[in-house]
Amino acid sequence: MPPVIAAIAALVHVIGVGLAAGGWTAFLTATALSVGSSLVLGGITKLIKGSTNLSLQSDTANHSVTIKQAAGYRRFRYGKGDDGGTLTYAASSGANSEYFHMVVTYWAHQIKAIDAIIFDDYQLVLDGAGNEIGKYAGGFCFVEMKLGAPGEPAFPGLVADTAGLGAAAWTASCRQDGFASIHVKLKLDPSKFPNGVPQAVKVVARCKLVKDPRTGVTDYTDNLACCIRDYAIDPIFGMGFDEATEINDTTFIAAANLADENVPQLAGGTKHRYTCNGGSDTSKKPGDVLKGMLANEANGKSAWIAGQLNLWLGSYRAPELSFNDDDLRGAPQLTGRTSRSELYNAVRGIFVSPESGYQPTDFPSVVNPAYVADDSGFPGCANRSYWLTPIAYAVNDAVFNKGFAYVCTNAHVSGALTEPGAGANWAMVWVLCPELHWKDVEYAFVNNASECQRLAKMDLEYGRRMFTVMNPMKLKGYQVQPPETLQLTQQAMNWVNKTFEMRLSSLLMDGMYLGVNHTLKEVDSGIWSWSILDERLMGAFPSVVTADPSVVAAVTGLTLVSGSATVVTRGDGVKLSRIRVTWNQPIDQFVLAGGKIFVEFKKHADPNWIPGDEVDGAAQESYLSGVDDNVAYDVRVRCRNSAGVYGAYVSALNHTVSPVTSHITQGALTSSTIGNKNSTIVGGVNPLSAADVGASVTVSIAAFQLQFGFGRVSYNASSIAGLSYNTGYFIYCVDALLAGGAVTYLATTSFDVVVANVNNVYIGSVGTPASGGSGTGGGGEPGGCCCIDQWFSEHGVIEVAEVGDLFDCYVGDGEVEPRMLEQMGPPKFVPCVALVAENGAEWRGSSDTTVHPKDSEPCFAEHAHRSQMKTYLLQQDGSWKLEWSPIRVIPLGMRWVRQGYIGKSEFAAGVDWKKRMFTHNSVPPPDPK
């Protein structure tokens, strides 16, 4: 009963007669109303009338990814849920810009806790310091969190890491006060992030802190009444009502107690009756958000009474007062009976389910088969809900089964043969009722299927109570206010103590008399009744397993075979031993389709691995040549998928090569097979060094081995004295029988001298120091180092390049000419980087290769990030195009390279022969390491 009843009681003697002068003013002051005012159920009608612009599916899609916005709407969330957030800051740091930083902001309020952080589909595993110790263990991912508490400092790690970025730095003043956010620091590596930076950096959190009017404590809760109260008083994204004067906490406390009641679940345990787990942003109308939180009219109602917001959550309120025809001022008007076109007998919809990764999910639909039967022309049936076995059914029992409603026409005990719509004899005992009329709903603030079904059942039952009546009442009717219930006995309607809910109460002056108009909606306790028998369990969510390109499968069954079955005979009759390496295909489609398998080997006693074959990802064998008889070898194999990510090695150790009979004659050697063309230095280390000894330079030659097709030859250490300063020399020896041992080493400044004699064996090259300079190492010729798998032409890769091969060289003025390779060093295992251009060209080579970017001085490859490099692209018409393209630098770790020299020209090389990059410039960089 409203607080104004006492004032009305004091004035009740004036009903039926006029009020004295001043009586109206006194009465209206006491009631806090004016003539024509209304108490409106559903509350703040201007805010919540009309259609809503909330869309669960679109809002969920927008919040499932991390978006980049210069200025976005403020987001908020009650209860528990996830969000992709907004990328509010991004920067790179580190000597080679190898670290990438992101600040992702989620909600414009303080939250209780972040329970999970998800990169796309992977949930991070963090230690207490914020380091990822799962998939990205080893320093590849670090996270800092801010919960939005007042006065929280800026991310300390981010402040320290970006201190050198000038105006782009994240400083101590970047506190984001009152915002929940995280800082993610990634160490970029293509094997860890093959698809680049994660597209979605989602968090799952217990969100907004809410004041409970029952205790005065502000903390995390998903109590629906407490969350609605908080939204009503929030001045930023809520309604901004004054908490002290405009909130009737008596009604909110009662609603909070009702929301906390435990309701049994079919799966066991209980759930709170009404929860709030959802959110929105400030682009939505407050009334729309409130309607979304209340879900439907049976679930909750608000009213603005005497300057205060009131709240009632869904429950049956027994009537305290009864009215009859004597209480009427005029004839009642039946203002509404739901039309057939608007009538529904089933409710289905979606909600955001934690079990489905917080994606919109269908909850089990709610159908009343008795209503379906009534709408199909079989009135008066009993609702038996869903078909059950074994159970006895009576005539006019209505059940729902396999998407249809059925009415029992012959009493029977259920069984497989009489299962409606499926059993062989079902038509003898059931009649089909096909008139299903669905109402589609979205429960944006509910995250469990059990509560969704309760809300849907309320909605369905509330909608089937079809009578709405307007009664012109005497002033006695003012004793009831929305949403209280009353009983009506009205002869014209043939109603006896029928229960109605107050929807609208309007105080007005009818002539010289004060009256009240009631707008009433038919209700009864069945609307809110619930049993676990009404509930259906959600189907199990299938585990979604997506291929992760950062995880590469390994081969199995690695086997080594050598001997007569694997030997190969050259054209000159020489037999060469080989090791046949076989394996089972990896169970990884990203390797089989577009991937590669790499084979490496070494002598069992040696520390360094030698590259073998690179074969297609679907291949299952490879042959290793150049191995020695009766020597033990180790072999290892690893896969690289189509995203460029390498997997783990699988090894087979200590395989001894079975011997074969072979011979070689000196006459088989020609000018085309001397020097580096038929041998390589074992271990890939140049044995040459040069030192200033006073009046001249001495070149020292350390002991080394040359690997020929027939085996290895060892050469003793020695030196060459009396050489000139600041000169490049080619070192060779004369060894007609390839016997090795103690030989005489010679130096020349012309490579033509080396190749002039068939008996000359080329060792390598060395640059001598200037007078008074420090010593130099072997292989000091200018030029850059390319990874051995890079293409220098349509048919050639660096690994097989030989002196005399033609390379495409840049000669200036936009021209490219083929020029001859003058030198090509042996393989070396060094730190490498990839230069990846926006137009698709990609080059890989040593990090200290000198490159010449556009509009800048020459620099090392590892320092060329964000510059532009000249690329060489094959067009569809067969022509070649030169263009500059921005690049990014990606560390590759240790790789095998070879160092080539073509005068002072840049030459083109790349991962794809159709898309190459000019990188090699003989001009030294201004800041050598």
C-alpha positions, 0 to 999 in steps of 0.5 A, a space after each residue: 500500500 503506497 505511503 499516500 494512503 494515510 493522507 487519502 484516508 484523512 480525506 475520504 469523507 470528501 468523496 462524492 462531494 466537492 473539496 473546500 477551497 485549499 483542499 485540493 492543494 492540501 491533498 495533492 501535497 500529501 500525495 506528492 501527485 498532481 491531477 492527471 499524474 500516473 503511477 506507471 508500471 515499467 517505469 520511466 516510460 520515455 526511456 524504455 518505450 519503443 524498440 531496443 537497439 541492443 543486439 546480442 549477436 552483433 555486440 558479441 561479435 564486436 567485443 570478440 576481437 580486439 579493435 583499434 579505435 582512436 576514440 571509442 565508446 566506454 564499455 561496462 560489464 556486470 557479473 562475469 564475462 569476456 571482452 576483446 577490448 580496444 587497442 589503445 597503444 602499440 609500440 616496438 622496443 629493443 635494439 632490433 625492434 624485436 619487442 612489440 607492446 600493446 595496451 588493450 583497454 576493456 572497461 571504464 570502471 574498476 573490476 574485481 579480477 582478471 581470471 583469464 587472458 586469451 590470445 585468439 584461441 589460446 589461454 595464457 598460462 602466467 606465473 606470479 610475475 606475469 611471464 607466460 610459461 606455456 606456449 610462449 615460455 622463454 621470454 616471448 610473452 609478458 603481461 601487466 594488468 590494471 584493474 581500474 582502481 583509483 590511483 593505480 600507477 602506469 604499467 611500470 614495465 611498459 614505462 621502462 621499455 619505451 623510455 627511449 621512444 621520445 614522444 611515443 613513450 608510455 610515461 608515468 602519467 599514462 595511468 588510465 585512471 578508472 579503466 581496466 586494461 592490460 599491457 602485453 609485451 611480445 618478443 616477435 618470432 615467426 615460430 611463435 607468432 606465425 600469423 603475426 600479432 594475435 588478432 584478439 586479446 580477450 580477457 575473462 573477468 569478474 567485473 564491476 564492483 557494485 554496492 549492495 543496499 542491504 549491507 552498504 558494501 561495494 564489491 563484485 556481485 552478479 545480483 540482478 537487483 544490485 546491478 540494476 541499482 548501480 546502473 541507475 545511479 552511475 553518472 557515466 554510462 548509466 542513468 545518473 539518478 541521485 542515490 540519496 533521494 531518487 532510489 527507493 531502496 526498500 524495493 531494491 532490497 526486497 528485489 535483491 533478496 529475491 534474486 539471491 534465492 536458490 533455485 534447484 537445477 536439473 543437473 544438481 545444485 542450485 543457481 541464484 534466481 536472477 543474475 546479471 552477467 553482461 554489458 554494453 557501452 555508452 552508445 546504447 540508450 539507457 532504457 535499452 540497457 535496462 530492458 536488456 537487464 530485465 529480460 521480459 515483463 514477467 522477470 522484472 518491472 520498475 516504476 517512478 513513484 513520488 520522485 523515486 525509482 522502484 524495482 520489483 523482480 519477477 514473483 507472484 504477489 498475492 492480492 491484498 484487496 478485492 474490488 467489485 462493481 460497487 467500486 467502479 465510477 463507470 463501465 469497465 473497458 476490455 482494452 486488450 486480448 492478444 490477437 492470434 497473430 501475436 499469440 505465441 506458444 513457444 519461446 526460443 532464443 540465445 544467450 552468451 554461454 561460458 561453455 561455448 567461449 562466451 559466444 551466442 548460443 541457443 538455450 533449450 527452447 520452452 514449449 507448452 504443448 497444451 497451448 500448441 494443442 489449443 492453437 491447433 484446434 484441440 482446446 482443454 488439453 493438459 500440459 505434460 511437457 516433454 515425452 517421457 518413458 515409461 509413463 501412463 498418459 491419459 486422454 487429452 494429455 499434450 506432450 512435446 516430442 521431436 519438434 512437434 506437439 501431440 495430444 493423447 486420444 487413447 489412454 496408454 502406457 508409453 513405449 517405443 511403439 507408441 512414441 509420438 511421431 516415431 513409433 509404429 503405432 503412434 497414430 493410434 494413440 496420438 494426434 499431431 498438433 502442428 501450430 507452433 508459433 515461436 517467440 525469439 528472444 535474446 538474453 544479453 545479461 544471462 550466462 546460464 541455460 537454466 535461468 534462460 529457460 526459467 525466463 522463457 517460461 515466465 515470458 510464455 506464461 505471461 503472454 498467454 494471460 491475454 486479458 487487459 482491462 481499464 477500470 474507472 475506479 472510485 478513490 478506493 482504487 488508489 489503495 493499490 499501486 503498480 505492480 501490486 495485484 488485486 482481485 476483481 469480481 465483475 458481473 459483466 465479465 463473468 469474473 469472480 475474484 480473478 487476479 490482476 496485476 496493476 500496470 497503470 494507476 492514473 489519478 484524475 478529477 472526474 467532474 467535481 470528484 476525485 477518481 482513479 483509473 486502473 489499467 490491469 493485466 491478468 496474472 496468476 501464480 502459474 506464471 512464476 512456478 518452476 520445477 526441475 521437471 520443466 528444465 532440459 539440459 544443454 547438449 554437450 559442447 563439442 571441443 573445438 580443436 583448430 590447427 595451430 600453425 605455431 605447433 609443428 608435428 615431427 616425423 616418426 620412424 627415422 631410419 638410416 641405411 648405407 652400403 651396396 643398396 645406397 651407393 651411387 656410381 659417377 660417370 667416371 666410374 667412381 663409386 660414392 657411399 651414401 646414407 639413405 634416410 627414411 621416415 614416416 610422414 608427419 601427421 600435420 597437413 600444414 607440413 604435408 601441403 606447402 611445408 618442407 623437411 630438412 635433413 642435417 648430418 655430421 660425423 658422430 665425433 664432430 660438434 657441427 651439423 652440416 645441411 643436407 637435403 631440403 625436401 617437400 613436406 610429403 617426402 619420406 626419404 633423402 640421400 646424404 652424399 659425401 660420407 666416408 666409409 667406416 665412419 659413424 654419422 649422426 642424422 637429424 630431421 625436422 619439419 617446417 610448415 607452410 607458415 614458416 615455423 620449424 618443429 623439433 628435431 628427430 635424431 638417429 645417432 651413431 650410424 656407421 657407413 658400410 664401405 664400398 670399393 672405389 677409386 679415383 685417378 688424377 686424370 679425371 680432374 679438369 679445370 672445371 672441377 678444381 678449387 671450390 667446385 669439387 671441394 669444401 672446407 670441413 666445418 666451414 671455417 676459413 683457415 686463413 688469417 693475416 697479420 702485420 709483422 713489421 715491414 710486411 704481412 704474413 698470412 697464416 694457414 691453419 691445418 684443415 681438411 678439404 671434403 672431396 666427392 671421394 673423401 677428405 684430404 688433410 693439409 698441414 699448417 704453414 704460412 706465407 711471408 712478405 705480402 703487401 699491406 691492404 691487399 686482397 689475396 687468393 691462397 692456393 697450393 699445387 697438389 696434383 695427386 690430392 695427397 694433402 699433408 705438407 704442401 707449399 702455399 701460394 698467394 695471388 691477387 688474380 683468381 685467373 692464376 688459381 684456375 690456370 692450372 689443373 693441379 692447383 687447389 684453391 684454399 680461400 681468400 684473405 684481406 691483409 691489414 693496413 700498415 700498423 693495423 690489426 690482423 684480419 681473418 680469412 674470407 675478408 672479401 667484401 659482399 654479403 652473406 645469403 642463406 644457402 636456400 635463397 634463389 639468385 636466378 630461376 634455376 639456381 640457389 646460393 648453395 650451388 652457386 659457382 664462380 662464373 654464374 650470372 647474377 642479376 645486378 643493379 647498375 644504377 638508373 633503374 637498370 639491371 644487368 647480368 654480371 659474373 660471380 667472381 667469388 663464392 665462399 664456403 658455408 658458414 653458420 651465423 646469426 641471420 635475419 629476414 627482410 620481408 617487403 610489403 610487396 611480397 619479396 623476402 630475403 634471408 641472410 646474415 644479420 651483418 650483411 651490408 644493405 643499402 636502403 632508400 634515402 639512407 646510408 648503408 647499414 647492417 641488415 638487422 638495422 634496416 627495420 621500417 626502411 625501404 629496399 629495392 625489389 625485383 618482381 616478375 610480372 604476369 607478362 613476363 617482364 621484370 619490375 623494379 620498385 622500392 618497398 617498405 620492409 620489416 626485419 624478423 630475426 631467424 636465429 642461426 642459419 647456413 650462409 655463403 658469401 658471394 662477391 661480384 665486384 662492387 655490385 648489388 645482386 638480387 636474391 630471395 626466398 622466391 626467384 620471382 620476388 627478389 631483393 637487392 641487398 648486397 652492397 660492398 660499401 662498408 656501413 658507417 657504424 660497423 660492429 
